[in-house]
Amino acid sequence: MKKNLDQTVKNRIKYQIIETVQKEKPETTKKLIALMQEGSGIPPEQTMKLIVELENEGRLHLPRPQPLTSTSAEAYIFSRKALWFWITIALSLTTTATIFAIPDSDYPIVYLRSALAVLLIVFLPGYTLLKLLFPKKLPKTTSFVTKNQPETQSESTATLERIALSIGLSLALVPLIGLILNYTPWGIRLTPMTLSLLILTVAFATAAIIREHQTKVAI
């Protein structure tokens, strides 16, 4: 009688697992186990054992995470998801080239140089640093998102927050670079300041795209 009861409980939990997969669509086994523990209080060991049984029975199939390889990393960097990386690098290099190539007396092209220079100073360093620190999403803040607020609005707010934080971080980084250069033989001049911002932005962007790829393929 106890054996039949245990089998009934196992079948009920298996049904809950299948129902959770169909409803929540977890990407990994780890997420499915967390959902089962959160929703039904089922121990992870028991859930994992039943998941294996369901897979052996052919009633459940969960995607396996792809291993982190140089090929998959290279494919990610040249995918559309890494478009922000190439735009950032292109803007940084273009800005540096225009700063050194366009003289102050060359009107009205000098205004283009000024606009790009502002972008390099006020936005790009902070944007790439923020990408490195938070490759997926910014931490949720209760001051902006409410229960009745639609998801699209929260995503829009997160974008505005990322822009504002990027500007703030850039304005904090630039004086720090100037302070460091002040104690070097090069001093706070146009060439060392521009090259420092370029190197810093490219370094942050490269580290950020690598971390973003690692975060997406992590279990």
Order of alpha helices (4+ residues) and beta strands (2+ residues): alpha-alpha-alpha-alpha-alpha-alpha-alpha-alpha-alpha
